[in-house]
Amino acid sequence: MTTPDAAWRPPPPRGGDTGGPAKRDPRCSLGRIAVVLLALAALALPWLMHTLGASFYISFAGRVLVYAIAATSLNLVLGYGGMVSFGHAAFVGLGAYVTGVMISEGVLNGGAHLLATLLVSGVAAAVIGAISLRTRGVYFIMITLAFAQMLFYLANSIKGYGGDEGLNIRARSAIGFGLDLKDPTTFYFVALAVLAACLWALARFVPSRLGRAVLAIRDDEQRAEALGFATFRLRWLVFVVAGMVAGVAGALSVNQQGYVSPNVLHWTASGTLMVMVILGGVATLWGGVLGAAALLVLQEVLSSYTSHWEFWTGWVLLAVVLFARQGLAGLLRGFKTR
Amino acid sequence: MNGDAGALLEVHGLRKRFGGVVATDGVDLQVRAGEVHALIGPNGAGKTTLVAQLAGQLAPDGGRIVFDGADITAWRAHERARRGLARSFQITRLFKCFSVLEHLALALQAASGSSVGAWRPMRREAALWQAARAQLSALGLHDHADAAVEALSHGQRRALEVGMAVAAAPRLVLLDEPMAGMGPDESVRMEALIRDLARRTTVLLIEHDVDAVFRLADRVSVLVSGRIIASAAPDEVRRDPQVIAAYLGRE
Protein backbone atom coordinates (compact mmCIF):
# COMPACT_ATOMS: atom_id res chain seq x y z
CA MET A 1 0.00 0.00 0.00
CA THR A 2 1.29 3.43 -0.83
CA THR A 3 0.63 6.93 0.39
CA PRO A 4 -1.83 9.20 -1.40
CA ASP A 5 1.19 10.73 -3.11
CA ALA A 6 1.30 7.70 -5.33
CA ALA A 7 -1.60 9.32 -7.12
CA TRP A 8 0.87 11.62 -8.77
CA ARG A 9 4.25 9.98 -8.87
CA PRO A 10 5.45 6.41 -8.59
CA PRO A 11 7.57 5.78 -5.51
CA PRO A 12 11.32 5.32 -6.05
CA PRO A 13 12.52 2.02 -7.47
CA ARG A 14 13.28 -0.61 -4.88
CA GLY A 15 16.49 -2.62 -4.85
CA GLY A 16 17.93 -2.91 -8.35
CA ASP A 17 17.64 0.36 -10.23
CA THR A 18 15.42 0.01 -13.28
CA GLY A 19 16.62 3.30 -14.70
CA GLY A 20 13.23 4.73 -13.87
CA PRO A 21 12.57 8.07 -12.22
CA ALA A 22 14.84 8.48 -9.23
CA LYS A 23 12.63 10.27 -6.75
CA ARG A 24 12.99 9.64 -3.06
CA ASP A 25 9.92 10.45 -1.05
CA PRO A 26 10.73 10.91 2.65
CA ARG A 27 7.05 10.68 3.54
CA CYS A 28 6.71 7.24 2.03
CA SER A 29 7.62 5.25 5.13
CA LEU A 30 5.53 7.55 7.32
CA GLY A 31 2.59 6.88 5.03
CA ARG A 32 3.12 3.15 5.35
CA ILE A 33 3.04 3.40 9.15
CA ALA A 34 -0.18 5.41 8.98
CA VAL A 35 -1.76 2.78 6.73
CA VAL A 36 -0.77 -0.05 9.08
CA LEU A 37 -2.17 1.85 12.06
CA LEU A 38 -5.38 2.60 10.18
CA ALA A 39 -5.74 -1.07 9.21
CA LEU A 40 -5.23 -2.17 12.83
CA ALA A 41 -7.78 0.38 14.03
CA ALA A 42 -10.27 -0.81 11.42
CA LEU A 43 -9.78 -4.44 12.48
CA ALA A 44 -10.12 -3.62 16.18
CA LEU A 45 -13.14 -1.35 15.81
CA PRO A 46 -15.94 -3.93 16.33
CA TRP A 47 -14.24 -5.33 19.42
CA LEU A 48 -13.75 -1.80 20.75
CA MET A 49 -17.41 -0.91 20.17
CA HIS A 50 -18.62 -4.08 21.91
CA THR A 51 -16.37 -3.32 24.86
CA LEU A 52 -17.65 0.24 25.09
CA GLY A 53 -21.22 -0.98 24.77
CA ALA A 54 -21.75 1.05 21.61
CA SER A 55 -22.50 -1.84 19.28
CA PHE A 56 -24.92 0.34 17.32
CA TYR A 57 -21.94 2.05 15.75
CA ILE A 58 -20.73 -1.19 14.13
CA SER A 59 -23.52 -1.04 11.58
CA PHE A 60 -22.85 2.67 11.18
CA ALA A 61 -19.21 1.82 10.41
CA GLY A 62 -20.43 -0.80 7.94
CA ARG A 63 -22.45 1.88 6.17
CA VAL A 64 -19.34 4.08 6.00
CA LEU A 65 -17.44 1.20 4.37
CA VAL A 66 -20.13 0.65 1.71
CA TYR A 67 -20.14 4.35 0.85
CA ALA A 68 -16.33 4.34 0.86
CA ILE A 69 -16.32 1.59 -1.80
CA ALA A 70 -18.82 3.47 -3.96
CA ALA A 71 -17.00 6.79 -3.53
CA THR A 72 -13.64 5.19 -4.33
CA SER A 73 -15.05 3.79 -7.56
CA LEU A 74 -16.38 7.25 -8.44
CA ASN A 75 -12.96 8.71 -7.66
CA LEU A 76 -11.48 6.36 -10.25
CA VAL A 77 -13.80 7.80 -12.91
CA LEU A 78 -13.93 11.40 -11.72
CA GLY A 79 -10.52 11.93 -10.15
CA TYR A 80 -8.13 9.73 -12.09
CA GLY A 81 -10.15 9.47 -15.29
CA GLY A 82 -11.27 13.12 -15.35
CA MET A 83 -14.79 12.04 -16.33
CA VAL A 84 -17.29 14.01 -14.25
CA SER A 85 -20.02 11.40 -14.05
CA PHE A 86 -23.19 12.62 -12.36
CA GLY A 87 -24.90 9.27 -12.63
CA HIS A 88 -22.69 6.98 -10.64
CA ALA A 89 -25.52 5.99 -8.28
CA ALA A 90 -27.08 4.19 -11.25
CA PHE A 91 -24.51 1.41 -10.92
CA VAL A 92 -24.81 1.25 -7.14
CA GLY A 93 -28.58 0.99 -7.57
CA LEU A 94 -28.32 -1.71 -10.22
CA GLY A 95 -26.13 -3.82 -7.95
CA ALA A 96 -28.58 -3.34 -5.09
CA TYR A 97 -31.61 -4.21 -7.23
CA VAL A 98 -30.01 -7.22 -8.92
CA THR A 99 -29.06 -8.72 -5.56
CA GLY A 100 -32.34 -7.68 -3.92
CA VAL A 101 -34.48 -9.16 -6.68
CA MET A 102 -32.51 -12.42 -6.69
CA ILE A 103 -32.93 -12.78 -2.95
CA SER A 104 -36.65 -12.03 -3.13
CA GLU A 105 -36.92 -14.71 -5.82
CA GLY A 106 -35.28 -17.21 -3.49
CA VAL A 107 -31.82 -17.31 -5.07
CA LEU A 108 -29.56 -16.96 -2.06
CA ASN A 109 -26.15 -17.97 -3.42
CA GLY A 110 -23.80 -15.05 -2.72
CA GLY A 111 -21.48 -16.05 -5.56
CA ALA A 112 -24.40 -15.88 -7.98
CA HIS A 113 -25.31 -12.43 -6.61
CA LEU A 114 -21.76 -11.20 -7.14
CA LEU A 115 -21.59 -12.57 -10.69
CA ALA A 116 -24.99 -11.16 -11.66
CA THR A 117 -24.14 -7.81 -10.09
CA LEU A 118 -20.83 -7.55 -11.94
CA LEU A 119 -22.49 -8.61 -15.17
CA VAL A 120 -25.48 -6.26 -15.01
CA SER A 121 -23.63 -3.20 -13.72
CA GLY A 122 -20.77 -3.93 -16.13
CA VAL A 123 -23.06 -4.20 -19.17
CA ALA A 124 -24.97 -1.07 -18.09
CA ALA A 125 -21.71 0.84 -17.66
CA ALA A 126 -20.49 -0.44 -21.03
CA VAL A 127 -23.60 0.82 -22.81
CA ILE A 128 -23.91 4.11 -20.88
CA GLY A 129 -20.17 4.70 -21.25
CA ALA A 130 -20.12 3.94 -24.98
CA ILE A 131 -22.75 6.64 -25.50
CA SER A 132 -21.80 9.26 -22.88
CA LEU A 133 -18.05 9.17 -23.54
CA ARG A 134 -18.65 10.62 -26.99
CA THR A 135 -19.55 13.87 -25.26
CA ARG A 136 -17.43 16.22 -23.18
CA GLY A 137 -17.75 18.63 -20.29
CA VAL A 138 -21.22 19.68 -19.27
CA TYR A 139 -22.84 17.37 -21.87
CA PHE A 140 -21.15 14.38 -20.28
CA ILE A 141 -22.45 15.44 -16.87
CA MET A 142 -25.99 15.80 -18.25
CA ILE A 143 -26.04 12.56 -20.22
CA THR A 144 -24.78 10.43 -17.30
CA LEU A 145 -27.37 12.15 -15.11
CA ALA A 146 -30.08 11.40 -17.67
CA PHE A 147 -29.22 7.70 -17.80
CA ALA A 148 -29.30 7.45 -14.02
CA GLN A 149 -32.68 9.21 -13.87
CA MET A 150 -34.04 6.83 -16.52
CA LEU A 151 -33.11 3.90 -14.28
CA PHE A 152 -34.62 5.74 -11.29
CA TYR A 153 -38.00 6.01 -13.05
CA LEU A 154 -37.69 2.43 -14.27
CA ALA A 155 -37.21 1.19 -10.69
CA ASN A 156 -40.20 3.28 -9.61
CA SER A 157 -42.43 1.67 -12.21
CA ILE A 158 -41.59 -1.98 -11.52
CA LYS A 159 -44.51 -2.77 -9.22
CA GLY A 160 -43.58 -6.44 -8.90
CA TYR A 161 -40.49 -5.48 -6.94
CA GLY A 162 -41.86 -2.78 -4.68
CA GLY A 163 -42.16 0.07 -7.16
CA ASP A 164 -41.75 3.43 -5.46
CA GLU A 165 -42.10 1.84 -2.01
CA GLY A 166 -38.95 -0.20 -2.40
CA LEU A 167 -38.20 -3.85 -1.94
CA ASN A 168 -37.81 -5.53 1.46
CA ILE A 169 -35.81 -8.72 1.68
CA ARG A 170 -35.85 -11.15 4.58
CA ALA A 171 -32.81 -13.25 3.72
CA ARG A 172 -29.26 -12.18 2.92
CA SER A 173 -26.65 -13.32 0.41
CA ALA A 174 -25.29 -16.69 1.55
CA ILE A 175 -21.52 -16.37 1.43
CA GLY A 176 -20.56 -19.67 3.05
CA PHE A 177 -18.03 -20.29 5.83
CA GLY A 178 -20.95 -20.12 8.26
CA LEU A 179 -21.03 -16.33 7.92
CA ASP A 180 -24.32 -14.46 8.24
CA LEU A 181 -24.43 -10.96 6.74
CA LYS A 182 -27.33 -10.06 9.06
CA ASP A 183 -24.79 -9.86 11.86
CA PRO A 184 -23.38 -6.31 11.82
CA THR A 185 -19.89 -7.43 12.82
CA THR A 186 -19.74 -10.06 10.07
CA PHE A 187 -21.01 -7.53 7.55
CA TYR A 188 -18.44 -5.02 8.74
CA PHE A 189 -15.55 -7.39 8.11
CA VAL A 190 -16.84 -8.48 4.71
CA ALA A 191 -17.24 -4.85 3.62
CA LEU A 192 -13.80 -4.04 5.04
CA ALA A 193 -12.26 -6.86 2.99
CA VAL A 194 -13.94 -5.60 -0.19
CA LEU A 195 -12.80 -2.02 0.48
CA ALA A 196 -9.23 -3.17 1.18
CA ALA A 197 -9.20 -5.10 -2.10
CA CYS A 198 -10.46 -2.01 -3.97
CA LEU A 199 -7.82 0.25 -2.42
CA TRP A 200 -5.08 -2.25 -3.12
CA ALA A 201 -6.16 -2.56 -6.75
CA LEU A 202 -6.34 1.24 -7.08
CA ALA A 203 -2.86 1.64 -5.60
CA ARG A 204 -1.55 -0.89 -8.13
CA PHE A 205 -3.47 0.70 -11.00
CA VAL A 206 -2.19 4.26 -10.66
CA PRO A 207 1.53 3.61 -11.36
CA SER A 208 0.78 0.90 -13.94
CA ARG A 209 0.81 1.31 -17.72
CA LEU A 210 -2.96 1.72 -17.83
CA GLY A 211 -2.89 4.15 -14.90
CA ARG A 212 -0.22 6.37 -16.46
CA ALA A 213 -2.08 6.36 -19.77
CA VAL A 214 -5.36 7.31 -18.08
CA LEU A 215 -3.70 10.19 -16.20
CA ALA A 216 -2.16 11.45 -19.44
CA ILE A 217 -5.54 11.27 -21.17
CA ARG A 218 -7.12 13.21 -18.31
CA ASP A 219 -4.51 15.96 -18.57
CA ASP A 220 -4.63 16.39 -22.36
CA GLU A 221 -6.73 13.93 -24.30
CA GLN A 222 -5.81 15.16 -27.78
CA ARG A 223 -2.10 15.09 -26.99
CA ALA A 224 -2.38 11.58 -25.58
CA GLU A 225 -4.25 10.40 -28.65
CA ALA A 226 -1.62 11.94 -30.93
CA LEU A 227 0.99 9.90 -29.04
CA GLY A 228 -0.88 6.73 -29.91
CA PHE A 229 -3.19 6.08 -26.95
CA ALA A 230 -6.60 4.68 -27.87
CA THR A 231 -8.17 7.30 -25.63
CA PHE A 232 -11.81 6.36 -26.10
CA ARG A 233 -11.20 2.69 -25.38
CA LEU A 234 -9.09 3.33 -22.29
CA ARG A 235 -11.55 5.85 -20.82
CA TRP A 236 -14.37 3.42 -21.51
CA LEU A 237 -12.49 0.59 -19.80
CA VAL A 238 -12.06 2.69 -16.65
CA PHE A 239 -15.73 3.71 -16.74
CA VAL A 240 -16.87 0.07 -16.95
CA VAL A 241 -14.58 -1.15 -14.15
CA ALA A 242 -15.73 1.67 -11.88
CA GLY A 243 -19.37 0.84 -12.68
CA MET A 244 -18.81 -2.78 -11.68
CA VAL A 245 -17.19 -1.81 -8.38
CA ALA A 246 -20.10 0.54 -7.67
CA GLY A 247 -22.44 -2.39 -8.35
CA VAL A 248 -20.66 -4.43 -5.68
CA ALA A 249 -21.16 -1.55 -3.23
CA GLY A 250 -24.87 -1.69 -4.07
CA ALA A 251 -25.02 -5.46 -3.51
CA LEU A 252 -23.43 -4.91 -0.10
CA SER A 253 -25.82 -2.09 0.79
CA VAL A 254 -28.96 -4.15 0.17
CA ASN A 255 -27.46 -6.86 2.37
CA GLN A 256 -26.87 -4.38 5.13
CA GLN A 257 -30.20 -2.59 5.02
CA GLY A 258 -32.39 -5.54 3.99
CA TYR A 259 -34.10 -3.01 1.78
CA VAL A 260 -33.61 -1.27 -1.54
CA SER A 261 -35.69 1.60 -2.91
CA PRO A 262 -35.51 3.70 -6.09
CA ASN A 263 -33.90 6.43 -3.96
CA VAL A 264 -30.52 4.69 -4.27
CA LEU A 265 -30.75 5.57 -7.98
CA HIS A 266 -31.86 9.15 -7.49
CA TRP A 267 -29.58 11.94 -8.71
CA THR A 268 -29.13 13.15 -5.13
CA ALA A 269 -27.44 9.81 -4.37
CA SER A 270 -24.98 10.49 -7.22
CA GLY A 271 -24.52 13.96 -5.76
CA THR A 272 -23.74 12.54 -2.32
CA LEU A 273 -21.01 10.33 -3.81
CA MET A 274 -19.60 13.32 -5.65
CA VAL A 275 -19.55 15.39 -2.45
CA MET A 276 -17.69 12.55 -0.72
CA VAL A 277 -15.03 12.43 -3.44
CA ILE A 278 -14.51 16.21 -3.41
CA LEU A 279 -14.51 16.34 0.38
CA GLY A 280 -12.06 13.45 0.69
CA GLY A 281 -9.75 14.41 -2.16
CA VAL A 282 -10.12 14.10 -5.92
CA ALA A 283 -7.59 11.68 -7.46
CA THR A 284 -6.18 10.55 -4.13
CA LEU A 285 -6.05 6.93 -3.05
CA TRP A 286 -7.82 7.62 0.26
CA GLY A 287 -10.14 10.35 -0.99
CA GLY A 288 -13.23 8.15 -1.27
CA VAL A 289 -12.70 6.62 2.17
CA LEU A 290 -12.01 9.92 3.94
CA GLY A 291 -14.90 11.66 2.20
CA ALA A 292 -17.40 8.91 3.01
CA ALA A 293 -16.29 8.79 6.65
CA ALA A 294 -16.28 12.57 7.05
CA LEU A 295 -19.68 13.17 5.45
CA LEU A 296 -21.47 10.37 7.28
CA VAL A 297 -19.92 11.24 10.65
CA LEU A 298 -20.79 14.88 10.08
CA GLN A 299 -24.38 13.91 9.28
CA GLU A 300 -24.59 11.68 12.32
CA VAL A 301 -23.21 14.30 14.70
CA LEU A 302 -25.02 17.33 13.28
CA SER A 303 -28.39 15.59 12.96
CA SER A 304 -28.40 14.93 16.71
CA TYR A 305 -28.21 18.71 17.30
CA THR A 306 -30.22 20.15 14.45
CA SER A 307 -32.58 19.07 11.72
CA HIS A 308 -30.84 21.53 9.40
CA TRP A 309 -27.63 19.49 9.29
CA GLU A 310 -27.42 19.85 5.50
CA PHE A 311 -26.97 23.58 5.92
CA TRP A 312 -23.89 23.08 8.10
CA THR A 313 -22.54 20.30 5.90
CA GLY A 314 -22.71 22.79 3.06
CA TRP A 315 -20.43 25.18 4.93
CA VAL A 316 -17.90 22.42 5.56
CA LEU A 317 -17.89 21.48 1.87
CA LEU A 318 -17.48 25.12 0.90
CA ALA A 319 -14.49 25.46 3.23
CA VAL A 320 -12.86 22.34 1.81
CA VAL A 321 -13.36 23.43 -1.79
CA LEU A 322 -11.98 26.89 -1.07
CA PHE A 323 -9.10 26.06 1.25
CA ALA A 324 -8.09 22.44 0.64
CA ARG A 325 -7.99 21.76 -3.06
CA GLN A 326 -7.06 18.13 -2.61
CA GLY A 327 -9.65 17.60 0.08
CA LEU A 328 -9.00 15.91 3.40
CA ALA A 329 -6.35 13.66 1.85
CA GLY A 330 -4.49 16.78 0.76
CA LEU A 331 -4.77 18.26 4.25
CA LEU A 332 -3.41 15.08 5.84
CA ARG A 333 -0.52 15.06 3.39
CA GLY A 334 0.33 18.66 4.25
CA PHE A 335 0.16 17.78 7.95
CA LYS A 336 2.62 14.92 7.50
CA THR A 337 5.13 17.12 5.69
CA ARG A 338 5.33 19.54 8.56
CA MET B 1 -2.10 5.96 -58.20
CA ASN B 2 -0.71 9.18 -59.56
CA GLY B 3 1.88 9.86 -56.82
CA ASP B 4 5.58 9.66 -57.56
CA ALA B 5 7.52 6.60 -56.55
CA GLY B 6 9.01 6.66 -53.08
CA ALA B 7 6.29 8.89 -51.64
CA LEU B 8 5.75 8.04 -47.98
CA LEU B 9 2.82 10.42 -47.63
CA GLU B 10 0.50 11.33 -50.47
CA VAL B 11 -2.30 13.84 -50.16
CA HIS B 12 -4.87 14.07 -52.96
CA GLY B 13 -7.41 16.87 -53.30
CA LEU B 14 -7.81 17.45 -49.57
CA ARG B 15 -10.63 19.86 -48.71
CA LYS B 16 -11.87 21.33 -45.42
CA ARG B 17 -14.21 24.23 -44.82
CA PHE B 18 -15.41 25.87 -41.62
CA GLY B 19 -18.74 27.50 -42.40
CA GLY B 20 -17.99 29.92 -45.20
CA VAL B 21 -14.23 29.76 -44.79
CA VAL B 22 -12.35 27.34 -47.00
CA ALA B 23 -9.30 26.36 -44.92
CA THR B 24 -8.00 23.59 -47.16
CA ASP B 25 -8.85 24.01 -50.82
CA GLY B 26 -7.82 20.92 -52.76
CA VAL B 27 -4.34 20.28 -51.38
CA ASP B 28 -2.09 17.85 -53.26
CA LEU B 29 1.18 17.02 -51.55
CA GLN B 30 3.83 14.32 -51.75
CA VAL B 31 6.38 13.73 -49.02
CA ARG B 32 9.16 11.36 -50.11
CA ALA B 33 10.70 8.86 -47.74
CA GLY B 34 13.84 10.22 -46.14
CA GLU B 35 13.44 13.90 -47.01
CA VAL B 36 12.92 17.01 -44.94
CA HIS B 37 9.89 18.56 -46.56
CA ALA B 38 9.04 22.06 -45.41
CA LEU B 39 5.59 23.60 -45.56
CA ILE B 40 5.59 27.37 -45.48
CA GLY B 41 2.99 30.03 -46.05
CA PRO B 42 1.61 33.27 -44.66
CA ASN B 43 -0.44 33.41 -41.47
CA GLY B 44 -3.93 32.05 -42.03
CA ALA B 45 -2.86 29.98 -45.04
CA GLY B 46 -4.24 26.87 -43.32
CA LYS B 47 -1.01 25.18 -42.28
CA THR B 48 -2.17 24.08 -38.85
CA THR B 49 -5.53 22.92 -40.23
CA LEU B 50 -3.67 20.83 -42.79
CA VAL B 51 -1.42 19.27 -40.15
CA ALA B 52 -4.45 18.45 -38.00
CA GLN B 53 -6.01 16.60 -40.95
CA LEU B 54 -2.80 14.72 -41.70
CA ALA B 55 -2.40 13.63 -38.07
CA GLY B 56 -6.09 12.83 -37.61
CA GLN B 57 -7.30 15.49 -35.17
CA LEU B 58 -9.59 16.93 -37.86
CA ALA B 59 -11.61 15.01 -40.44
CA PRO B 60 -11.37 16.43 -43.98
CA ASP B 61 -14.52 17.11 -46.01
CA GLY B 62 -13.02 15.50 -49.09
CA GLY B 63 -9.86 14.07 -50.59
CA ARG B 64 -7.55 11.25 -49.66
CA ILE B 65 -4.51 10.74 -47.45
CA VAL B 66 -2.26 7.77 -48.21
CA PHE B 67 0.52 6.93 -45.78
CA ASP B 68 2.96 4.11 -46.28
CA GLY B 69 0.68 2.51 -48.87
CA ALA B 70 -2.47 2.61 -46.74
CA ASP B 71 -5.44 4.93 -47.17
CA ILE B 72 -5.58 6.51 -43.72
CA THR B 73 -8.18 9.20 -44.49
CA ALA B 74 -10.72 7.69 -42.06
CA TRP B 75 -8.21 6.55 -39.42
CA ARG B 76 -8.23 7.92 -35.89
CA ALA B 77 -5.23 9.89 -34.64
CA HIS B 78 -3.95 7.10 -32.39
CA GLU B 79 -4.12 4.57 -35.21
CA ARG B 80 -1.99 6.86 -37.38
CA ALA B 81 0.50 7.36 -34.55
CA ARG B 82 0.86 3.64 -34.03
CA ARG B 83 1.41 3.19 -37.78
CA GLY B 84 4.35 5.60 -37.54
CA LEU B 85 2.85 9.00 -38.36
CA ALA B 86 3.69 11.23 -35.38
CA ARG B 87 3.27 14.93 -34.74
CA SER B 88 4.37 17.69 -32.40
CA PHE B 89 2.17 20.63 -31.51
CA GLN B 90 2.65 24.33 -32.14
CA ILE B 91 1.69 25.13 -28.57
CA THR B 92 3.70 22.96 -26.19
CA ARG B 93 1.37 20.41 -24.66
CA LEU B 94 2.99 18.50 -21.84
CA PHE B 95 1.49 16.58 -18.93
CA LYS B 96 1.89 18.53 -15.72
CA CYS B 97 1.99 15.52 -13.43
CA PHE B 98 4.83 13.74 -15.26
CA SER B 99 8.59 14.30 -15.18
CA VAL B 100 10.72 14.67 -18.33
CA LEU B 101 11.71 11.01 -18.31
CA GLU B 102 8.14 9.94 -17.68
CA HIS B 103 7.02 11.89 -20.73
CA LEU B 104 9.39 9.94 -22.93
CA ALA B 105 8.45 6.60 -21.38
CA LEU B 106 4.80 7.50 -21.89
CA ALA B 107 5.44 8.33 -25.54
CA LEU B 108 7.20 4.98 -26.07
CA GLN B 109 4.36 3.13 -24.38
CA ALA B 110 1.73 4.98 -26.41
CA ALA B 111 3.31 4.48 -29.81
CA SER B 112 4.43 0.90 -29.59
CA GLY B 113 3.62 -0.75 -26.28
CA SER B 114 0.52 -2.08 -24.63
CA SER B 115 -1.56 0.06 -22.29
CA VAL B 116 -3.87 -2.47 -20.72
CA GLY B 117 -1.58 -3.67 -17.91
CA ALA B 118 -3.12 -2.39 -14.69
CA TRP B 119 -1.14 -4.36 -12.14
CA ARG B 120 2.61 -4.09 -12.78
CA PRO B 121 4.08 -0.72 -11.77
CA MET B 122 5.69 1.02 -14.72
CA ARG B 123 8.76 1.86 -12.66
CA ARG B 124 9.73 -1.83 -12.72
CA GLU B 125 9.93 -1.90 -16.51
CA ALA B 126 13.66 -1.51 -16.98
CA ALA B 127 13.61 -1.80 -20.77
CA LEU B 128 11.12 1.04 -21.12
CA TRP B 129 13.12 3.38 -18.88
CA GLN B 130 16.39 2.56 -20.59
CA ALA B 131 14.86 3.35 -23.96
CA ALA B 132 13.46 6.60 -22.56
CA ARG B 133 16.79 7.56 -20.99
CA ALA B 134 18.60 6.93 -24.26
CA GLN B 135 16.63 9.80 -25.80
CA LEU B 136 17.58 12.42 -23.24
CA SER B 137 20.98 13.54 -24.51
CA ALA B 138 19.83 14.05 -28.11
CA LEU B 139 17.22 16.44 -26.73
CA GLY B 140 19.74 18.24 -24.50
CA LEU B 141 17.76 17.13 -21.45
CA HIS B 142 20.18 14.64 -19.87
CA ASP B 143 20.47 16.77 -16.71
CA HIS B 144 16.73 17.14 -16.39
CA ALA B 145 15.49 13.54 -16.42
CA ASP B 146 13.55 13.92 -13.18
CA ALA B 147 12.59 17.56 -13.58
CA ALA B 148 8.95 18.56 -13.60
CA VAL B 149 7.93 20.32 -16.80
CA GLU B 150 7.31 23.63 -14.97
CA ALA B 151 11.01 23.69 -14.14
CA LEU B 152 12.06 23.66 -17.81
CA SER B 153 12.87 26.66 -20.00
CA HIS B 154 10.76 27.37 -23.07
CA GLY B 155 13.41 25.89 -25.34
CA GLN B 156 13.66 22.74 -23.23
CA ARG B 157 9.90 22.31 -23.29
CA ARG B 158 9.88 22.65 -27.06
CA ALA B 159 12.64 20.03 -27.26
CA LEU B 160 10.61 17.69 -25.07
CA GLU B 161 7.50 18.34 -27.18
CA VAL B 162 9.45 17.28 -30.29
CA GLY B 163 11.17 14.49 -28.35
CA MET B 164 7.84 12.94 -27.39
CA ALA B 165 6.76 12.90 -31.04
CA VAL B 166 9.90 11.12 -32.18
CA ALA B 167 10.57 8.91 -29.14
CA ALA B 168 9.23 5.76 -30.75
CA ALA B 169 11.08 6.28 -34.07
CA PRO B 170 8.11 7.15 -36.32
CA ARG B 171 8.31 6.79 -40.12
CA LEU B 172 7.21 10.38 -40.58
CA VAL B 173 7.03 13.21 -38.10
CA LEU B 174 4.99 16.38 -38.56
CA LEU B 175 6.67 19.24 -36.73
CA ASP B 176 4.24 22.12 -36.28
CA GLU B 177 6.36 25.27 -35.87
CA PRO B 178 8.97 23.73 -33.56
CA MET B 179 10.82 27.04 -33.27
CA ALA B 180 7.77 29.11 -32.33
CA GLY B 181 8.60 31.70 -29.68
CA MET B 182 12.27 30.74 -29.45
CA GLY B 183 15.26 33.00 -28.95
CA PRO B 184 18.27 32.80 -31.34
CA ASP B 185 20.25 30.34 -29.17
CA GLU B 186 17.29 28.05 -28.71
CA SER B 187 16.53 28.13 -32.43
CA VAL B 188 20.08 27.04 -33.25
CA ARG B 189 19.73 24.10 -30.89
CA MET B 190 16.33 23.14 -32.34
CA GLU B 191 17.77 23.33 -35.84
CA ALA B 192 20.52 20.92 -34.84
CA LEU B 193 17.92 18.63 -33.29
CA ILE B 194 15.88 18.58 -36.50
CA ARG B 195 19.02 17.96 -38.58
CA ASP B 196 19.85 15.01 -36.34
CA LEU B 197 16.29 13.76 -36.63
CA ALA B 198 16.39 13.98 -40.43
CA ARG B 199 19.12 11.36 -40.51
CA ARG B 200 16.73 8.82 -39.00
CA THR B 201 13.28 9.69 -40.25
CA THR B 202 11.19 11.65 -42.72
CA VAL B 203 10.20 15.12 -41.58
CA LEU B 204 7.37 17.40 -42.65
CA LEU B 205 8.36 20.73 -41.15
CA ILE B 206 5.89 23.58 -40.75
CA GLU B 207 7.87 26.67 -39.87
CA HIS B 208 7.71 30.45 -39.95
CA ASP B 209 11.46 31.00 -39.83
CA VAL B 210 12.09 31.02 -43.59
CA ASP B 211 15.90 31.13 -43.24
CA ALA B 212 15.90 27.99 -41.13
CA VAL B 213 13.52 26.33 -43.58
CA PHE B 214 15.81 26.98 -46.54
CA ARG B 215 18.78 25.65 -44.61
CA LEU B 216 17.03 22.46 -43.49
CA ALA B 217 14.64 21.43 -46.23
CA ASP B 218 15.25 19.15 -49.21
CA ARG B 219 12.00 20.34 -50.73
CA VAL B 220 9.62 23.17 -49.90
CA SER B 221 5.88 23.45 -50.48
CA VAL B 222 4.16 26.80 -50.25
CA LEU B 223 0.61 26.97 -48.95
CA VAL B 224 -1.41 30.09 -49.71
CA SER B 225 -5.15 30.38 -49.00
CA GLY B 226 -5.52 26.65 -48.57
CA ARG B 227 -3.76 25.71 -51.83
CA ILE B 228 -0.24 24.51 -52.59
CA ILE B 229 1.11 27.06 -55.10
CA ALA B 230 4.60 25.58 -55.41
CA SER B 231 6.39 22.40 -54.38
CA ALA B 232 10.05 22.10 -55.35
CA ALA B 233 13.68 22.37 -54.23
CA PRO B 234 14.41 25.40 -52.01
CA ASP B 235 16.31 27.37 -54.67
CA GLU B 236 13.57 26.87 -57.20
CA VAL B 237 10.89 27.94 -54.74
CA ARG B 238 12.88 31.01 -53.78
CA ARG B 239 12.87 32.16 -57.43
CA ASP B 240 9.24 31.27 -58.16
CA PRO B 241 7.50 34.57 -59.05
CA GLN B 242 4.17 33.33 -57.69
CA VAL B 243 5.74 32.53 -54.33
CA ILE B 244 7.56 35.86 -54.20
CA ALA B 245 4.33 37.71 -54.89
CA ALA B 246 2.26 35.76 -52.39
CA TYR B 247 4.63 35.20 -49.53
CA LEU B 248 8.34 35.85 -49.68
CA GLY B 249 8.15 39.40 -51.01
CA ARG B 250 10.96 40.99 -52.96
CA GLU B 251 14.38 40.20 -51.52
Interface residues (C-beta under 8 A of the other chain):
Chain A: W8 R9 P10 P11 P12 P13 T18 G19 G20 P21 A22 K23 A201 R204 F205 P207 S208 R209 L210 G211 R212 A213 L215 A216 D219 D220 Q222 R223 A224 E225 A226 L227 G228 F229 A230 T231 L234 L237
Chain B: A55 G56 Q57 R76 A77 H78 A81 R82 A86 R87 F89 R93 L94 F95 K96 C97 F98 S99 L101 E102 A105 L106 A107 Q109 A110 A111 S112 G113 S114 S115 V116 G117 A118 W119 R120 P121 M122 R123 R124 E125 A126 W129 Q130 R133 A145 D146 M164 A165 A168
